[in-house]
């Protein structure tokens, strides 16, 4: 653990971030928000929407792309992992740097869906994803309904899933709205802080408009 922390601290210093959370918010999440401003916002299946973010991260000349190009930071998708219960899990999106994996789970939403927790957040709580990491994120791709109402509804439900209040949840994330932050006690009694960001992808596909 000491060696891992040494690698992380050296890495943060070279990238000029004060902490892991600083890098997550002002590089990883800020990059995803910037991607959303540029990519197609028509509704599609979850993986296709996720792929728009990935392609933009690799193609658009941005602060994170220079680190991707020289392999200081890697962005992986559809990454297979072996879980503690000897099962295989497939992670939607991961930002990887020395000693640190920031895992992002994506969910397509039409309403306040319980599956956001049972097939998403629960994977962090049950240590299927992000074991040993202190932070993770979930992206909600809202293809129907109001993203703010969906965000508020899911935030209200989140405390039912081993939710705790701590320093992480007390500070707002201001780079994007709607969003919320939650913290959860995991099966190994550690706590993980999760960022939840919601993006509108409800625009109909052009050919469907023409057909109508």
C-alpha atoms as a printed R data frame, in Angstrom:
    type eleno elety resid chain resno       x       y       z
1   ATOM     1    CA   UNK     A     1   0.000   0.000   0.000
2   ATOM     2    CA   UNK     A     2   2.846   2.424   0.787
3   ATOM     3    CA   UNK     A     3   4.374   1.852  -2.659
4   ATOM     4    CA   UNK     A     4   0.981   2.356  -4.328
5   ATOM     5    CA   UNK     A     5   0.486   5.649  -2.501
6   ATOM     6    CA   UNK     A     6   3.963   6.775  -3.513
7   ATOM     7    CA   UNK     A     7   3.135   6.132  -7.184
8   ATOM     8    CA   UNK     A     8  -0.185   7.964  -6.901
9   ATOM     9    CA   UNK     A     9   1.330  10.989  -5.166
10  ATOM    10    CA   UNK     A    10   4.167  11.213  -7.697
11  ATOM    11    CA   UNK     A    11   1.636  10.946 -10.518
12  ATOM    12    CA   UNK     A    12  -0.617  13.651  -9.037
13  ATOM    13    CA   UNK     A    13   2.329  15.995  -8.605
14  ATOM    14    CA   UNK     A    14   3.445  15.617 -12.222
15  ATOM    15    CA   UNK     A    15  -0.097  16.198 -13.480
16  ATOM    16    CA   UNK     A    16  -0.416  19.187 -11.095
17  ATOM    17    CA   UNK     A    17  -3.408  18.034  -9.067
18  ATOM    18    CA   UNK     A    18  -3.626  18.432  -5.299
19  ATOM    19    CA   UNK     A    19  -5.425  15.159  -4.558
20  ATOM    20    CA   UNK     A    20  -7.114  12.159  -6.154
21  ATOM    21    CA   UNK     A    21 -10.468  13.883  -5.788
22  ATOM    22    CA   UNK     A    22  -9.081  17.023  -7.451
23  ATOM    23    CA   UNK     A    23  -7.955  14.967 -10.461
24  ATOM    24    CA   UNK     A    24 -11.250  13.065 -10.632
25  ATOM    25    CA   UNK     A    25 -13.351  16.223 -10.606
26  ATOM    26    CA   UNK     A    26 -11.184  18.580 -12.638
27  ATOM    27    CA   UNK     A    27  -9.807  16.138 -15.205
28  ATOM    28    CA   UNK     A    28 -11.949  13.003 -15.520
29  ATOM    29    CA   UNK     A    29 -15.432  14.337 -14.802
30  ATOM    30    CA   UNK     A    30 -14.739  17.732 -16.352
31  ATOM    31    CA   UNK     A    31 -13.632  15.922 -19.520
32  ATOM    32    CA   UNK     A    32 -16.864  13.894 -19.621
33  ATOM    33    CA   UNK     A    33 -18.933  17.056 -19.210
34  ATOM    34    CA   UNK     A    34 -16.976  18.679 -22.055
35  ATOM    35    CA   UNK     A    35 -17.571  15.584 -24.208
36  ATOM    36    CA   UNK     A    36 -21.315  15.913 -23.681
37  ATOM    37    CA   UNK     A    37 -21.234  19.480 -25.014
38  ATOM    38    CA   UNK     A    38 -19.866  18.165 -28.321
39  ATOM    39    CA   UNK     A    39 -21.384  14.723 -28.968
40  ATOM    40    CA   UNK     A    40 -24.617  13.636 -30.641
41  ATOM    41    CA   UNK     A    41 -27.534  13.707 -28.170
42  ATOM    42    CA   UNK     A    42 -29.993  11.431 -29.951
43  ATOM    43    CA   UNK     A    43 -31.384   8.472 -28.032
44  ATOM    44    CA   UNK     A    44 -29.759   5.082 -28.615
45  ATOM    45    CA   UNK     A    45 -28.755   1.968 -26.692
46  ATOM    46    CA   UNK     A    46 -26.571   2.449 -23.608
47  ATOM    47    CA   UNK     A    47 -23.284   1.196 -25.062
48  ATOM    48    CA   UNK     A    48 -23.624   3.314 -28.201
49  ATOM    49    CA   UNK     A    49 -24.078   6.458 -26.112
50  ATOM    50    CA   UNK     A    50 -21.119   5.466 -23.926
51  ATOM    51    CA   UNK     A    51 -19.011   4.970 -27.058
52  ATOM    52    CA   UNK     A    52 -19.670   8.578 -28.118
53  ATOM    53    CA   UNK     A    53 -17.918   9.761 -24.958
54  ATOM    54    CA   UNK     A    54 -14.994   7.382 -25.513
55  ATOM    55    CA   UNK     A    55 -14.474   8.437 -29.144
56  ATOM    56    CA   UNK     A    56 -14.556  12.093 -28.174
57  ATOM    57    CA   UNK     A    57 -12.004  11.569 -25.384
58  ATOM    58    CA   UNK     A    58  -9.604  10.002 -27.876
59  ATOM    59    CA   UNK     A    59 -10.234  12.335 -30.810
60  ATOM    60    CA   UNK     A    60 -10.870  15.854 -29.500
61  ATOM    61    CA   UNK     A    61  -7.853  17.992 -28.654
62  ATOM    62    CA   UNK     A    62  -8.443  18.517 -24.920
63  ATOM    63    CA   UNK     A    63  -6.493  18.634 -21.626
64  ATOM    64    CA   UNK     A    64  -6.939  14.889 -21.087
65  ATOM    65    CA   UNK     A    65  -6.050  13.869 -24.657
66  ATOM    66    CA   UNK     A    66  -2.407  14.889 -24.282
67  ATOM    67    CA   UNK     A    67  -2.080  12.425 -21.370
68  ATOM    68    CA   UNK     A    68  -3.937   9.722 -23.298
69  ATOM    69    CA   UNK     A    69  -1.669  10.182 -26.313
70  ATOM    70    CA   UNK     A    70   1.517   9.596 -24.296
71  ATOM    71    CA   UNK     A    71  -0.078   6.740 -22.297
72  ATOM    72    CA   UNK     A    72   0.078   8.469 -18.919
73  ATOM    73    CA   UNK     A    73  -3.679   7.985 -18.635
74  ATOM    74    CA   UNK     A    74  -5.604   5.158 -20.272
75  ATOM    75    CA   UNK     A    75  -9.313   5.138 -20.978
76  ATOM    76    CA   UNK     A    76 -10.712   1.615 -21.217
77  ATOM    77    CA   UNK     A    77 -14.235   0.407 -21.985
78  ATOM    78    CA   UNK     A    78 -15.910  -2.992 -21.859
79  ATOM    79    CA   UNK     A    79 -13.174  -4.071 -19.436
80  ATOM    80    CA   UNK     A    80 -13.611  -7.550 -17.943
81  ATOM    81    CA   UNK     A    81 -12.803  -8.074 -14.254
82  ATOM    82    CA   UNK     A    82 -12.855 -11.141 -12.011
83  ATOM    83    CA   UNK     A    83 -14.978 -10.475  -8.923
84  ATOM    84    CA   UNK     A    84 -14.540 -11.848  -5.398
85  ATOM    85    CA   UNK     A    85 -17.303 -14.413  -5.968
86  ATOM    86    CA   UNK     A    86 -15.354 -15.797  -8.966
87  ATOM    87    CA   UNK     A    87 -17.715 -14.226 -11.470
88  ATOM    88    CA   UNK     A    88 -16.837 -12.054 -14.463
89  ATOM    89    CA   UNK     A    89 -17.984  -8.439 -14.550
90  ATOM    90    CA   UNK     A    90 -17.762  -6.014 -17.460
91  ATOM    91    CA   UNK     A    91 -16.994  -2.402 -16.571
92  ATOM    92    CA   UNK     A    92 -18.464   0.308 -18.797
93  ATOM    93    CA   UNK     A    93 -15.645   2.849 -18.567
94  ATOM    94    CA   UNK     A    94 -12.377   3.191 -16.626
95  ATOM    95    CA   UNK     A    95  -9.831   5.983 -16.321
96  ATOM    96    CA   UNK     A    96  -6.521   4.346 -15.390
97  ATOM    97    CA   UNK     A    97  -3.341   5.967 -14.134
98  ATOM    98    CA   UNK     A    98  -0.475   4.820 -11.917
99  ATOM    99    CA   UNK     A    99  -1.998   3.069  -8.905
100 ATOM   100    CA   UNK     A   100  -5.514   4.363  -9.535
101 ATOM   101    CA   UNK     A   101  -8.589   3.113 -11.399
102 ATOM   102    CA   UNK     A   102 -11.584   5.447 -11.599
103 ATOM   103    CA   UNK     A   103 -14.528   3.315 -12.678
104 ATOM   104    CA   UNK     A   104 -17.648   4.703 -14.324
105 ATOM   105    CA   UNK     A   105 -20.880   2.704 -14.626
106 ATOM   106    CA   UNK     A   106 -23.419   3.872 -17.227
107 ATOM   107    CA   UNK     A   107 -27.198   3.421 -17.141
108 ATOM   108    CA   UNK     A   108 -29.886   4.293 -19.697
109 ATOM   109    CA   UNK     A   109 -32.889   5.812 -17.908
110 ATOM   110    CA   UNK     A   110 -36.518   6.624 -18.666
111 ATOM   111    CA   UNK     A   111 -37.708   7.075 -15.063
112 ATOM   112    CA   UNK     A   112 -36.582   6.608 -11.454
113 ATOM   113    CA   UNK     A   113 -35.534   3.027 -12.076
114 ATOM   114    CA   UNK     A   114 -34.603   0.657  -9.231
115 ATOM   115    CA   UNK     A   115 -32.239  -1.105 -11.645
116 ATOM   116    CA   UNK     A   116 -29.976   1.958 -11.388
117 ATOM   117    CA   UNK     A   117 -29.130   0.580  -7.940
118 ATOM   118    CA   UNK     A   118 -29.590  -3.193  -8.256
119 ATOM   119    CA   UNK     A   119 -27.693  -3.420 -11.563
120 ATOM   120    CA   UNK     A   120 -25.415  -0.423 -11.073
121 ATOM   121    CA   UNK     A   121 -24.577   1.030  -7.663
122 ATOM   122    CA   UNK     A   122 -24.775  -2.396  -5.997
123 ATOM   123    CA   UNK     A   123 -21.746  -3.512  -8.007
124 ATOM   124    CA   UNK     A   124 -19.641  -0.976  -6.106
125 ATOM   125    CA   UNK     A   125 -21.149  -1.810  -2.711
126 ATOM   126    CA   UNK     A   126 -20.700  -5.573  -3.229
127 ATOM   127    CA   UNK     A   127 -17.072  -5.073  -4.372
128 ATOM   128    CA   UNK     A   128 -17.673  -6.418  -7.852
129 ATOM   129    CA   UNK     A   129 -16.227  -3.141  -9.150
130 ATOM   130    CA   UNK     A   130 -13.756  -0.624  -7.673
131 ATOM   131    CA   UNK     A   131 -12.441  -2.772  -4.842
132 ATOM   132    CA   UNK     A   132  -9.678  -0.835  -3.107
133 ATOM   133    CA   UNK     A   133 -10.749   2.461  -4.675
134 ATOM   134    CA   UNK     A   134 -12.294   5.328  -2.708
135 ATOM   135    CA   UNK     A   135 -14.302   6.882  -5.540
136 ATOM   136    CA   UNK     A   136 -16.374   5.878  -8.556
137 ATOM   137    CA   UNK     A   137 -19.039   7.420 -10.768
138 ATOM   138    CA   UNK     A   138 -22.335   6.641 -12.452
139 ATOM   139    CA   UNK     A   139 -23.617   8.326 -15.603
140 ATOM   140    CA   UNK     A   140 -27.349   8.386 -16.235
141 ATOM   141    CA   UNK     A   141 -28.284   8.632 -19.921
142 ATOM   142    CA   UNK     A   142 -31.843  10.004 -19.782
143 ATOM   143    CA   UNK     A   143 -33.654   9.025 -23.000
144 ATOM   144    CA   UNK     A   144 -37.147   9.897 -21.753
145 ATOM   145    CA   UNK     A   145 -38.538  12.009 -18.931
146 ATOM   146    CA   UNK     A   146 -36.976  14.905 -17.045
147 ATOM   147    CA   UNK     A   147 -33.353  14.400 -15.979
148 ATOM   148    CA   UNK     A   148 -33.672  16.712 -12.950
149 ATOM   149    CA   UNK     A   149 -36.684  14.825 -11.559
150 ATOM   150    CA   UNK     A   150 -34.983  11.499 -12.208
151 ATOM   151    CA   UNK     A   151 -31.834  12.741 -10.460
152 ATOM   152    CA   UNK     A   152 -33.835  13.917  -7.419
153 ATOM   153    CA   UNK     A   153 -35.748  10.640  -7.213
154 ATOM   154    CA   UNK     A   154 -32.638   8.496  -7.372
155 ATOM   155    CA   UNK     A   155 -30.868  10.699  -4.834
156 ATOM   156    CA   UNK     A   156 -33.736  10.186  -2.386
157 ATOM   157    CA   UNK     A   157 -33.510   6.410  -2.853
158 ATOM   158    CA   UNK     A   158 -29.708   6.207  -2.624
159 ATOM   159    CA   UNK     A   159 -29.560   6.384   1.180
160 ATOM   160    CA   UNK     A   160 -31.410   3.056   1.345
161 ATOM   161    CA   UNK     A   161 -28.383   1.321  -0.165
162 ATOM   162    CA   UNK     A   162 -25.959   1.366   2.791
163 ATOM   163    CA   UNK     A   163 -25.814   5.145   2.505
164 ATOM   164    CA   UNK     A   164 -23.650   7.200   4.866
165 ATOM   165    CA   UNK     A   165 -22.938  10.904   5.287
166 ATOM   166    CA   UNK     A   166 -19.334  12.071   5.335
167 ATOM   167    CA   UNK     A   167 -17.033  14.838   4.143
168 ATOM   168    CA   UNK     A   168 -17.391  13.653   0.531
169 ATOM   169    CA   UNK     A   169 -21.184  14.038   0.491
170 ATOM   170    CA   UNK     A   170 -21.094  17.384   2.312
171 ATOM   171    CA   UNK     A   171 -19.353  19.174  -0.576
172 ATOM   172    CA   UNK     A   172 -21.161  19.936  -3.817
173 ATOM   173    CA   UNK     A   173 -19.934  19.072  -7.293
174 ATOM   174    CA   UNK     A   174 -20.535  22.255  -9.278
175 ATOM   175    CA   UNK     A   175 -19.249  21.456 -12.765
176 ATOM   176    CA   UNK     A   176 -22.525  19.938 -13.952
177 ATOM   177    CA   UNK     A   177 -26.224  19.866 -13.160
178 ATOM   178    CA   UNK     A   178 -28.125  17.723 -12.463
179 ATOM   179    CA   UNK     A   179 -25.924  15.619 -10.237
180 ATOM   180    CA   UNK     A   180 -25.626  14.298  -6.712
181 ATOM   181    CA   UNK     A   181 -22.976  12.618  -4.609
182 ATOM   182    CA   UNK     A   182 -23.466   9.631  -2.325
183 ATOM   183    CA   UNK     A   183 -21.314   7.501  -0.042
184 ATOM   184    CA   UNK     A   184 -21.905   3.848   0.812
185 ATOM   185    CA   UNK     A   185 -20.616   1.294   3.288
186 ATOM   186    CA   UNK     A   186 -19.313  -1.674   1.307
187 ATOM   187    CA   UNK     A   187 -19.247  -5.346   2.182
188 ATOM   188    CA   UNK     A   188 -15.693  -5.067   3.502
189 ATOM   189    CA   UNK     A   189 -16.687  -2.140   5.794
190 ATOM   190    CA   UNK     A   190 -14.872   0.451   3.664
191 ATOM   191    CA   UNK     A   191 -16.708   3.468   2.272
192 ATOM   192    CA   UNK     A   192 -16.901   4.472  -1.382
193 ATOM   193    CA   UNK     A   193 -17.899   7.935  -2.618
194 ATOM   194    CA   UNK     A   194 -19.883   7.949  -5.855
195 ATOM   195    CA   UNK     A   195 -20.543  10.810  -8.261
196 ATOM   196    CA   UNK     A   196 -23.875  10.630 -10.119
197 ATOM   197    CA   UNK     A   197 -24.208  12.744 -13.298
198 ATOM   198    CA   UNK     A   198 -27.273  12.827 -15.550
199 ATOM   199    CA   UNK     A   199 -27.285  13.735 -19.245
200 ATOM   200    CA   UNK     A   200 -30.204  14.283 -21.612
201 ATOM   201    CA   UNK     A   201 -30.158  11.956 -24.637
202 ATOM   202    CA   UNK     A   202 -33.834  12.237 -25.553
203 ATOM   203    CA   UNK     A   203 -33.495  13.735 -29.039
204 ATOM   204    CA   UNK     A   204 -35.181  11.459 -31.597
205 ATOM   205    CA   UNK     A   205 -33.138  10.038 -34.460
206 ATOM   206    CA   UNK     A   206 -33.462  12.199 -37.581
207 ATOM   207    CA   UNK     A   207 -34.745   9.408 -39.845
208 ATOM   208    CA   UNK     A   208 -37.559   8.747 -37.357
209 ATOM   209    CA   UNK     A   209 -38.643  12.392 -37.585
210 ATOM   210    CA   UNK     A   210 -38.646  12.208 -41.382
211 ATOM   211    CA   UNK     A   211 -40.628   8.946 -41.304
212 ATOM   212    CA   UNK     A   212 -43.306  10.521 -39.123
